[in-house]
C-alpha cells in the first residue's frame, strides 16, 4: 500500500502545481507564475505604429483553458481604424477621447449601426462582425484610446483553434482571391480588380480628415466637454454603450467605489462570456479579500499605482504580491483569493474584463457579505484550531463595506515584498560564517519538514 501511496502523491504533484499556473505570451516566451500575474506596460509588443496611431498587444492565459488577447489602440484626432472582420468576440473600454464605432453584425440585415463613444464606455462586438472606428476630428481633443479584449479560444467549441489574429483587414480578405474570381464575382473589368489588388496596403490606422461627406459626430455625454455647441446637442443620439462614470456604483463610500457589469446592464453583452468591472480606490484604501468562483479577472491599471496580493490555491501558504502601475495588466484566475490596495499619497483605479464561466458572484472573506459567516462556528474553530470565541470575534460583522480604510497597507506590503526577495538570496560566497549558518538553518528546516511529513503519514494511518 505504501508504494501506491507514494506513486499517487507523485502523480498529484503536477496537478497541484497546475492550479497555480498562469502564463503570459509577451512575445514567444511563456512565464509561468503563482496566483495572479503582473504584465507590465513595457511587456506589450507593438503591432502597428504610425503618425496617426498605435496598436500594442499582449496575450494571457489563466491556467484553466482560458486564453485572451488584449489590444491597446491609440488614435490621433481625425484618424480611421480601417474596417476589419472579427474572428472572435471583442469587448472594449474607452480610456480617453471620443469617436464613432460603425459595425455590421450578421443578424443586422446587412445594415450599418454605430455608437458614439467617450471615456468610460464599455461595449461588445460579436464575432463575425465588420467594424471600423473614427476618432473625433477636433484636434484639441484627447487621443482616442481603446482597451480591447478578445477570446483566443473558440467559446462555442473549446477544441477548435481560432486564427492567429483577432481580426482580418477587409482588403486582405478580398485580395486573397484570384483576379479572375474577383472579376467575375463583382462583375467588373480586369483593370478595376488590378487597381484594387496591386497597390500598397495602408497600415491599420490612417489619417481621415473630417469632411461634409463623412459622419457628423454627436454631442459629448455627461463627462464630455461642456463647450459643446447647440448643433451638437441637437444631433445627440442615445448611446448603446454602458458608461462606468455615468452609472451608479454597486459599492460606494469615502474609501472608493466599484461597479460590475453583466448582460443585465448592457444588452450587447448577452450571449458573451465576458463581463466588465471598475475598481476605484481612494488613497489609503483596500478592496476586502475575495475570490471569484467562476470568473477570471483581467484588469488594466488606468490610473495611479497600488499593491496586489493573492493566495495560490493548491499550494499551502502560497501567496504572491506585486506593485502595479498605470498601463500594467493584472491577471487573477478564478478561485484565487485576492485583494488590491492603494498608497497613502495616490489613488488606484483598475478597469477590467471578467471571463465568465456560468453565473459568478464575488465571495468575500470578511464583513456582512462574508461567505464564512454561514458556516458552523464550531466547525470553523476546528479549521483554525482555536477556541470558538476567537472565531466569533474574527467573523463579527464589524466591516460594513467591501472597500475599507487601510492606511499604509500598500507601503507595508511593498516593504515585506522587498524583504522577502532579499531573504531568498543566499549569502555571498566571501562570507563563510554567514553562509555556514544559513546552511545549518536550511538543514534544520528540511529535517523539521521531514519530521512533520512523517507525523502526518502516521496520523493518517491511525485515522484509517
N, C-alpha and C positions, 0 to 999 in steps of 0.2 A: 504493500500500500504506500509506503514512504516514497519509493521511486516515482510512482504515478503522481503523487502529490507534488514532487519536485518538478516533474515534467509539466504538470498543469500550471504551476506558478510561473515557470519559464515561458509557457505559451501565453499567459495572461499579460506578461510584462509589456510586450509591444502594443497590446490593446489599451492598456492604461496610458501609455505614452501617447497613443493616438488621440485620446481625449484632449490632450493639451496641445494638439498640433494646429498651428496657424501658419500659413505661408504667404509670402508676397513675391510677385514676379515684377521687380522694378526694371528688369531688362530680360535677361535669360537665366539669372540666378535665383535660387529659392533659398529663403531664410526661415527655417522652422523656429518657432518660439513657444513660450509657455503663456497660456492665457491670451490676453489681447496683444496686438502687435502695433507698434508705432511705425507709421510710414511717413518719413519726413518729406517736407516740400521739396527738398533737394533731390529726393529719390525719383521724382517724376521724370519720365522720358518725354522728349519733345516730338510731337507728331507733325505739327505744322508751325511755321514761324514766318510771318510776312509783315510788311509795314501796316497792314490792315488788321492783323490779329495773330493770335497764337493758340495752339491746342497742345496741352500736355496730358499725360495719361499714366495710370498705374493699375495693375491687376492684383486682386487679393482673393484669397480662399479662406474659408472658415473652418476647415477640418471636418466638416460634416457633408461634404459633397457639393457645397455651395461655392460658386466661383463668380466673381464680379469684376467688371471693367469700369473704371472711373475716368472721366474726361473733364478737364478744366478748360473751358472755352472763353477766350477773351476777344472781344470785337471792338474796334475803334468806332466812333460815330460814323454814320453813312457807309457801313460795311455790309456785306452779304455773305452768309454762310450758304454755300451752294447746295442745291437740292440733293438729298440722299435717300436711299431706301433702307429702312431699318430692318436688321436681321433679328432683332430681339426687342423686348420692351425697353423703353427709356423713361426714366423719371428724372426730372431736373429741378434744380433750385436756382433762382436768380440772386446772385450775390450783390450785384450793383448794376447801375444803369437801367436802361429801358429799351424795348424793341418790340418787334412783332414776329410771332411764330406762325407760319402758314403750313397747313398739312392736309393730306388726303388720306383717309383711312378706308380700309376695304369695305366697311359697312356704311360708308357715307355717300353712296351712289355717285362716286367719282366727282363730288363737288368739293371745292376747297373750303376749308374752315380756317379761322385764325383767332389767335388770342394776343392781346397786347399785354406784355409782361413788364413788371417792375421789381425792384428789390423786395425780397421776401416771398415771392411767388413760388409755388410748387405746382407741377403739372406732369401728366404722364402721356406719352405717345405709344401706341400699340405697335408691336412688330408687324411688319408688312406695310407700314405707313410710309408715305413720301412726305418729307418736310424740308423747309428751309427757314432761315432766320435773317431778319433785317434789323440792324441796330438803329436807334433813333438818329435822325440826321443832324440834330443840333450839336455843333462842335463844342459847345460849352458844357455838355452833359458828361457824366462819367462814362467810361467804357462799359459796355455790356459784358458782364462776367457771369457765366453759367457753369454750375457744377452738375454734372450728369452721371448717372449710374446705369449700367446695362447688365442684364444677365449674361453670364458667359457659358451657361449650360441651358439646354432646352427644357423649360419647365413643363412642357406637355409630354416630353419623352426624355427622361433623365439619361437614357442610354445613348441618345443621339448627340452628335457633336455639332456645335454651331460653327459657322465660318470664323476664320481667324479675326476678322474685323467686325465691329459692331454694326457697321452700315457700309453701303456701297454708293459711290458717286453715280448719279444717273448717266452722265456722259460715258463713264467706263462700262456700264451695263449695255448701253446701246452700241457702243463701239466694239463690243465683244463679238458681234455677229459679222458674218462675211458681207462684203459690199453688195453682192447680188441679192442676198436675202433682205437686206435693208431696202434696197432699191425697189424690189417687188412688194415688200411688206408695206412700205409707206406710199408706194405708187408715185415715186419722184424720179428725177433724172439721176444719172450716174454722177454728174457734176455736183449735185446737191449733197449726195452722200459723201463724196470725197471732201467737199468743203467742211463737212461736219467731223469726219473721222480723222483726217490727216492734218490736223493743226495741233499746236502745242496746247496741252490741257492746263487750265489755270489751277492755282492752289485752292484749297477748300474755302479760304476766306479772301474775298477780293473787295476793292472799293466799289461802292454802288451809290453814286450821288442821288440825292432826293430830287425828283423832277415832278412835273404835273402828271406824268403818266404812272408814277409809282404810287404806292399806298400812302394814304394820309393817316398819320398816327393819331390815336385818340388821346384824351386828356390823361394826365397823371392822376392816379387814385390816391387818396389819403396822404401817404407819405411822399407823393410826388411834389414837385416844385409848386409853391403857392403862386408863382408868377404865370401860371397857365392862362392863356388869353381866352376870351369869350368863345372864339371859334372852336378851340379845343374842347371846352366844356360842352358845347352843342354837339360835337361829334363823339362824345363819351359813349362807350359801349360797355355794357356789363361784362366783366371778365368771367371766364370759367375756371380760372385758377384759384387756388387757396393761398392766402397770404398770411404768413406767421405773425406779422406785425399789426395786422388789422383784426385778427381773430382774438377771442377771449382765451387766455391761457387756461390749461387744465388745473395747474397749480400756480399760485402767485402769492408772494409775501415780500417783506422787505429784504429778504436774502436772495431773491431771484424769481424766475418763473420757468415753466416748461409746458410744452404743447406736443401732443402726439397726434398723428394724422393717419386715418384709415379711409377705406372706401365710403364709410358712412359720412365722412366730412368732405370728401372730394369724389364726385361721381366718376371722374376719369380713372380712378384707381380700381374701380370694380373689375374683377377678373384678373387683376395683377397680384403678384406675390410680394409686392413692395408696399411698405408704409413709409412714413417720414416723421421726423421729430426735430424739435429745437430745445436746447437747454441753455438758459441764460442765467449764469451765476453772478451775483454781485460780489464785491470784494469780501474776502474773509468768509466764504460760504462753501457749502458742501451738499452734493446730492447724496442722500442717505444710501447706504449699501443696498443693492438689489440684484436680481437676476431676471433674465428673460427665459421663460420655459420653452418658447417655440420660435424665437426670433434672434437673428444675428444682427448686431448693430454695426454699421459702417458710418462713422461720424467724421466730419471735417471741422477743424477749428477755424472759425471765421473771424474771431476777434480775441485778443488777449492771449493769456497763457495760463496753464494750470497743471495740476498733478493728477494722474490717474493711477489707481491701484485696483488690482483684480486678483482673484484666487483661482488657481487652476484646478479644475475638478479631476478626480482620479489620481491626484498626486498629493499625499499627506503634507500639509503645511506648505504646499506650493503656492507661491504668490509672485506677482511681478508688479513693478511700479516704474513710472517714467514721467518725464515732463513733456508736455505737448504745447506747441506754439502755433501761431497763425499759419494756416496752409497745410499743417500736418493732418494725416488721416489716422484715425484710431479704430481698430477692428476688435470687436468683442463678440466671440462666438456665443451662441445660445447656451444657457445653463451656467455660464461662468459668472460668479458674483463680481460686481464692480462698483466703484464709486469715483466721482470726479470732484475736485476741489479747486477753488481759486486762491490766488495770493492776496495778501493784505493790501497791496497797492494797485491791484488791477483786476477787472472782471474777467470772466471766462465764458465764451459763447461758442456752442457747437451746433451745427446743423447736420442732420444725418438721415440715412435711409435704413430702414429695418426690413430684412428679408424674412417674410412671414411664412411659417410652416404651420398652417392652421391658425386658430384664434389665439392671440398672445395677450397676456396681461402681466406687466412687470410685477414681480413679487419682492416686497421689501422685508428686510430682516427686523427692523425696529419700528416703533411708533404704532399709531392706531391701525395702520394697514399691514402690520406685521403678520406674515404667514405663520410665524412660530407661535403667536398668541393663541391659535386654535388648538394647539397640541396640549395633551395632558401634562400638567406641571410636574408630576412625579416622574413621568417618562423623560421629560426634559432634564430634570435633576439627575437622573441616571445617565443621560447622554453626556452631561458635563461633569459628572461625578462630584457634584456639590449638593449641599442641603437645598431643600425645596424653597426656603426663604430667599436664597440667593437668586434662584430662577425667577421667583415672583418679583424681586427687585429689578432684575435685568429686563423683564418683559413688561414692566409697568408702563402704561401708555402716557408717558410724560412728553413724548415728542409729538407735537401737533401736526407737523407737516413733513413732507419728504425732502424739502430743501431747508437746510439748517445753517445756523451760525457755526463757524469753525475757524476761530481766529488762530492764525499762524500754523494751521494744519498743513497747508501746502509747503510752507517753508521747512517745517519739521520733517515732513515725509521726504522732501528732497535731500535734507541733511542725512537722514538714515540711508537713503539710496546711495549717496556718495560714500558713506562709511562702509556700507555693505560691499561696494565694489572694491574698496581698498582692502577689506578683510579677506576677500577672495584671493588676493595676491600673495604668493609665497614670499618669505623673507629673501632678501638679496643674498647672493652667494658669499659675499665677503663678510657677512655677519654670522659666524659659525655658531655662537651661543644661541642666538635667536632662532636660527634655523633648526638646531637640535631640539630646542624647547618646542618649536612648532611640530616637529616630527613626533615627539613624545605625546603631545596633546592629541595629535591626529590618531596615533595608535590607540590611545585610551578611548577616544570616541568610537573607533571601529570595534574595539572589544566590548564596549557598552552596547553598541548596536547589535552585535552578535549575541550577547547575553540576553537582550530583550527579545530578539527573534526566537531564541531557544525557549524562553519562558512563554512566548505566545503559542509556539507549537505544542508545548506541554499542556498549556491551558486548553487548547483546542481538543487534545486527546482526552483530557479529563472530562471535558464537556460532552464529548461523544460517548 
